[in-house]
């Protein structure tokens, strides 16, 4: 049974390290959201400052790319948990398929998930 908005008090929201009423409701229904929106947003702001401070012609470090991917993945996940469903890319199908295959394969390998396990999770969760 899902709690109503009335079950979530202003005190619950004020004491929650998470973002807004929707994520407080997620925490009640199915455990904590998978990221703290404010923390991840601050990480991205700091990363943006580092990128702006790079001298012309200098490329992003591996760590910078990893930081960005990590924070953006966590933020997308929270939005998904909140019930939002939208294309992760600005121009929809404008992302090359090869790029998506390389990135998704690397992400699965990084967390030691087999493609079969992903398929099972999608079947069970509707994800």
C-alpha positions in Angstrom: 0.0 0.0 0.0 1.4 3.4 -1.0 1.4 6.2 1.6 -0.5 9.3 0.8 1.2 12.7 0.7 -0.4 13.3 4.1 1.6 10.5 5.6 4.8 12.5 4.9 5.2 15.3 7.4 7.1 18.5 6.9 9.5 17.3 9.6 10.1 14.1 7.6 11.0 16.2 4.6 13.1 18.7 6.6 15.1 15.8 8.1 15.5 13.9 4.9 18.9 14.2 3.2 17.1 13.7 0.0 15.3 16.0 -2.4 11.6 16.8 -2.1 8.4 15.1 -1.3 8.7 12.5 -4.1 11.9 11.1 -2.8 10.7 11.1 0.8 7.7 9.0 -0.5 10.2 6.7 -2.3 12.1 6.2 0.9 8.9 5.3 2.7 7.7 2.9 0.0 10.9 1.1 -1.1 13.9 2.2 0.9 16.1 5.2 0.4 16.6 6.8 -3.0 19.9 5.7 -4.6 21.5 9.1 -4.4 21.4 12.4 -2.5 20.4 14.9 -5.1 22.0 17.9 -3.3 25.3 16.1 -2.9 25.4 14.9 -6.5 24.5 18.4 -7.7 27.3 19.9 -5.7 29.7 17.3 -7.1 28.7 18.3 -10.6 29.1 22.0 -9.8 32.6 21.4 -8.5 33.4 19.3 -11.6 32.2 22.2 -13.8 34.5 24.6 -12.0 37.5 22.2 -12.5 36.6 21.9 -16.2 36.4 25.7 -16.6 39.8 26.1 -14.9 41.5 23.7 -17.4 44.0 25.5 -19.6 43.0 25.7 -23.3 43.9 22.5 -25.1 44.1 20.4 -22.0 41.8 17.4 -21.9 39.7 16.2 -19.0 41.3 13.7 -16.7 40.0 10.1 -16.4 38.8 11.0 -12.9 36.8 14.0 -14.2 35.0 11.8 -16.7 34.4 9.2 -14.0 33.1 11.8 -11.5 30.7 13.2 -14.1 29.4 9.8 -15.2 28.9 8.7 -11.6 27.0 11.8 -10.5 24.8 12.0 -13.6 24.0 8.3 -13.4 22.9 8.7 -9.8 20.8 11.8 -10.6 19.1 10.0 -13.5 18.4 7.0 -11.2 16.7 9.2 -8.6 14.5 10.8 -11.3 13.6 7.3 -12.5 12.7 6.3 -9.0 10.5 9.4 -8.8 8.5 8.0 -11.7 10.0 10.1 -14.5 10.7 8.3 -17.8 12.6 10.3 -20.4 15.3 9.7 -22.9 18.8 10.1 -21.3 20.0 11.9 -24.4 19.0 15.5 -25.4 18.3 14.7 -29.0 17.0 11.2 -28.5 18.4 8.9 -31.2 21.3 11.3 -32.0 23.6 9.3 -29.8 25.6 6.8 -31.9 24.6 3.2 -31.1 28.3 2.2 -30.8 28.8 4.8 -28.1 25.9 3.5 -26.1 27.1 -0.1 -26.5 30.6 0.8 -25.4 29.4 2.8 -22.4 26.7 0.3 -21.2 29.2 -2.6 -21.5 31.8 -0.7 -19.5 29.2 0.2 -16.9 28.0 -3.4 -16.5 31.5 -4.7 -16.3 32.5 -2.1 -13.7 29.8 -3.4 -11.3 30.2 -7.0 -12.3 26.8 -7.5 -13.8 26.2 -9.9 -16.6 23.8 -9.1 -19.5 21.6 -12.0 -18.4 21.3 -10.5 -14.9 20.3 -7.2 -16.5 17.6 -8.9 -18.6 16.3 -10.7 -15.5 16.1 -7.4 -13.5 14.3 -5.8 -16.4 11.8 -8.6 -16.5 11.2 -8.6 -12.8 11.1 -4.9 -12.2 9.6 -3.6 -15.4 12.7 -1.4 -15.7 
